[in-house]
Amino acid sequence: MKKVQLRCPAGNIEAVEGAFNSGADAVYIGFTSPTNLRNFSGLNLNYEDARRAVELAHERDKELYVVINSYPQKEEIKSAFSSIDQAVDLGVDAVIVSDIANMEYISKTHPDLPIHCSVQTGSSNAEVINFWKDNFDVECVVLPRVLNVDEIEHIVKNTTVEIEVFALGSLCTSYPGRCHVSQYITGESTNTKGVCTSPKFLKFKENEQDVTLLLNNVALNKIEDCQSCDSVYQCKGRAGSDVVKHRKDGWDNSFIVNKRHVCKGQFVNASLGTKGYVMHDHVILNTLGILSRLIEIGVHAFKIEGRQRPSVYSRESAKIMREAIDLYYSNPEKYQYKPEWDVAVAGMFPEMNSSVGPYLGR
């Protein structure tokens, strides 16, 4: 039995090293450019750090991938092609792309560079996956988080392309590559700007009783019961799950702990008089309990979400998944979820509920 691979995120060189040290088989990064949908200040790798990341991977006989998953507009296509050239110069093991123009450019200009289809392509059936294979020799496809196990198994049986599935990390309700909620509010497409987590649209309206978070002046959440400490104010909602920080001399927009996406906007139900999240509560995808089932249907790789998270997350999430994968292969018939993993996962995602997403049914 070929062992399933563990592929982990990294937003900086420390995260790359931490993920490899914790057992990642591959790490995926983004360049400091608009060619990826997590193009935020202080995140992603410049050329020198990316070169070092490739070295770290190959020193360990591991792999390093670069994410080029935006849908470039007319004025951005040259930059996308340039990033692909840069990835080739660095000697990366694959690029993770969404746009069909990027796939065509790679197949014609760099035919030896492995192509992985990003989750942003929304490839959810064997027919489209085989189209990518037949036309661009795609090696791997990352499936969107909208499929159940039986559907994934059907895809695996009907394609020769490697299938990668998300195993741990944030669970978004939007169909990857087709989210229009953020675009409606901000006027910028998620698929070109990654706007659903962009801090530039976030503002804070503060008074003595509460703080209101706004996205492009649309209220998403109101946080009450503010408490102060020496260096920062920590504002927690009544459930304790909403946390933002600001300096005493004003809100620090460059570092936002609370990430209120549009789809997570919290509002009061006028009929019931209760407050809740309209589309999506605080939920994480955690497949550790069904890991054996996913391996047995033949998926090629497990993907951990979260390039935007701190380096400790890359290290600790890789450590948990590595332990679980190795435990399965040591004795597949007796694989069991370890209760202590709950504590570790909860530490990475404070006060968020775990879910297996759609894997066991929608």
N, C-alpha and C positions, 0 to 999 in steps of 0.2 A: 504494500500500500504506500503510495506516494504521500509524504507528509504535507499537510496544508501549510501554506505560508502565512506569516504574520507581518503585515505591512502597517507602519506607524507614521504619524504626522510629526513634523518638526517646523517650528517657526523661526528657529535660530540655530547656531552651530552647537550650543550647549544641549539643545533638545535632540539634535542628531546623535550626538555622542551618547546621551543618556538612553535613547531608544535602542541603539545598538548594544550598549552594555547590558541592557535588560532583556535582550534576546530577540529583537526584531530581525526578521529576515530581509526586510527592505524598509527604507524610509523615504517618504515623499516630501518635497520642499517646493516653495515657490520663489521666483525671482522678485527683486524689489522693482516691480514694474506693474502696469495695469493689465498684464497678460494673465493674471490669475485673480480669482474672485475673493481673495483675502488680502488685497493690496492696501494694508493699513500702515500707518507710521509706526516704526519700531518692529515691524514684523517682516519676515522673509529674509532671504540671503542675497548679499551682493556677490559679485563674481568671485572674489577671493575666498569668501566663506563657502560658497558653493563648490569651489575647487577642493577645499579642505574636506567638505562633506563627502565628495566622491572618493577622495583618498581614504577617509575613515571607513567607508563602505568596502572598498576593494582590499584594504589591509585585512579585513575580517572575512573576506570572501562573501560579502553581502552585496545588496543592490541599492542604488540611489536613483530615485525618479524625480522628474521635475513636472510640476503641474502648470499647464498652459491652457486653462479651461474657460477663459472668457470667450464671448462671441464678438470678435473684433468688428468694429464698424469700418467704413471706407478709409478714414484717416488713421486707423489703428492697425491695419493689416500688415504693414511693413514692420511694425514693432513686434508683432506676433511671429512673423517669419524670422526676424532677427533673434528673438529669444530661442527659437528652435535651433538656429545655427549655433547660438551660444551653448545650448545644451549639448550639441554634438561635439563642439570644441572641448567641453569639459569631460567628455567621455561618460555621460550618464547612461544608465542601463535601459531607460525607457522614458518617454514623455506621456503625460496624461492629458489628453486633449478632448475638446468638445466640438469645435467648429469643423465642418467638412472641408473648408478651404485649407485649414492647417493639416488635415489628414492628407489631402492631395499634394500639398507642398512637400510633406515628409516623404510620401511614397515616390515622388518624382526626383526630389533633390537629395534625400538621405534614405535610400531604400533599405539600408541595413539597420536603421534606428527603429527599435520596437515601439509600436503604438499601443497605448492603453486608452480605451474609451472612458472618459470621465462619466461619473454618475449624472453629470449635467446633460448628457445626450439623451437621458430618459429611455435607454434601451431595455425594453421590458418583455421582449419575446425573441425566440430563436431566429425568426425570419430577419429581423433588422440586424441582429448580431451577425448572422451569416452574410448579410449585405456588406457590413463593415469588413468582414474577412475577405470576401470575394473581390471587393474593389480596392481595399487599402491594406490588405494583409494584416489586419488588426490582430494582435496577440492576446489581449485581455480586455474584458469589459467589466466595469464596475456597475452592478445592478442598482437601480433605484430602490428606495425603501418603501415600496408599494406592493411587493410580491410576497405570497406565502410560500412555505417550504415546498409544497407540491408543485407549484408553478416554477420555482427555481429548479427543482429536480427535472422537470420536463425540459427546461432550457438546457441544462447540463447534458441531457441525453441526446439532444438534437443539434448540437454544435460541437466543433472541435476547438473553439475559442476558450481560453481560460476564463473562468467565472469567479469574480471577486465580490464578496458581500460585506456590508457593514456589520460589525460585531459589537462595537462599544462606542458610545459618544452621544452627542445631542441627537434627538429625534425630531426632525422637522415634518410637519404635516403636509407641506407643499410638495407637489410632484416636481422632482428635480428638473431644472431646465425650463419649467413652465410656470414659474411663480409670477403672478401679476399683482399681488396685494401690495407689496412695497412700491411697485411702480405707480400704482394708482395714487398712493399717498404722496410720494416724493417727486414723481416725474422722471426718475432714473431707473433703468431696467436692472433688475437683480442679475441678469445674465451678462451684463456688460460692466457693471460697477460693483456688484456684490453689496448692493445698498441695504439689504435687510439687516446688516450689522454695522453699517457705516456711522461713526459717531458724529459726522459733520451735520447731520440732520437732527441730532438729539439736543434738546434744550431743557432747562429746568426752571420751573416757576416756584419760588419758595416764599412761604410765610411762616408765622410762628407755629402753626399747627401741623402743617404738612408740606410735602414737596410733590409737585406734579411733573411727571416726565412727559415731554412732548416730542413727537417726530414730525418735523416740518410743520410745527404749530398745531398738530393734531394730538390731543391728549391720549396717552396710552395707559398711564397708571398714576395713581395718587398714593403716596407713601406717607403713613402717619406715624405718630409716636417717635419723633426724632430724639435722639440722644447724642450728646457730644462727648468727645474725649480730648486729650491734649493736642493731638496733631491733626486729626480729621474728624468730621462728623460722620457717624454711621447711622443711616436711616433705615429702619426695619419696618416692614408691614406687620400687621397683627399676627399673620401666620409665621413671621420670622423668616420668610423666604426671599423677601425683596431687600437687597442690600446695594446701596450706592455709596460712594465716598466723594467728599469734596473738601478742599482746604478751607481754612477759616476765612481766607481772603477771597473766596469765590469758588465756583464749581470748576473742577479739573476735568475738562472735556477730553484730555488726552488719555485718561485712564478711567474707564467706566467698568466697575465690577458688575453692576446690574445691566443686563443686555435685554432690553424690552423690544423684541421684534414686533412688527405690526401684528403678526399672527398670534402674538402672546399678549396683546392689549387686554388689560383688566378693566372691566366695567361693572356697574351695578345693574342687576336685573330688576327693572322697574316693577314687575309683577310680583316677584318673590322677595324683593328687598335684600337680596344677597349679592355679594361681590364675587366674581369669578373671571376666568380667562375664556374669552369668547370661543376661540378655536383650539387652543393648545395650552394645557397646564405645563408646569415644570416637569418634564419627563425626559429620561435618558434611555437609550437603547442599550440593553444588557443581555447578550445572548449566551452568557456562561452556562445557564441552566439547560440550554438546548444545543450546546456546542457539538455534542456527539451526533445529533441528528443532522446538523449542517455538514459535518465532515462526511457522514455516511452517504449523503446524496451526491457527493462528489465535487463540492466547491473547491476551487484551487487555492483561494486566499481569503483571509479575514482582514478587514480594513478597520482601523481605529480612526474615528473622526476627531478633528481638533487641531489644525495647524495654528489657530489663533490662540491656543492656550499656552500657559507657561511651560518652561522646560521640564519642571517636576512632573507635570501631567504626562508628557511623553514617556518619561522614565517609568513612572508608576503604573500607567495603563499597560505598557508593554510587559512589565513584570508580571502582572496578574494574568494577562492573556497567555504569556509564555508558559506560566505554571499550569494553566488549565489545559493547553494544547498538549504539553508533555505528559500530564497526568492521564489524558485520554489514551495516548499512544502506548503508555506503559501497561495499560490493561483496559482495552476498549469496553469490554463487557461490564466492568465494574466502575466505570466513570461516574462520579457523583459531584454535584456542586458543593463546594466547601462554604460553610456559613461565614467563615472569616473573610471571604471575598466580599460579603455584603458590607463589612466595615471599611474595607479598602476602597470599594467603589463609592460608598457614601462620603468618604473623605475627599474624593475628587469632585463629587457633585453634591455639595451640602444641601440637604432638605429637598432633594428632588427624587421623585418616584422612579423606580426601574420598570421597564416594559420590554417585551420581546417584539414590540411593534406589530407589523402585519404577519410576521413569520408563522404564527399558529392560527391565522385566520383574521379576516378584516371585519 
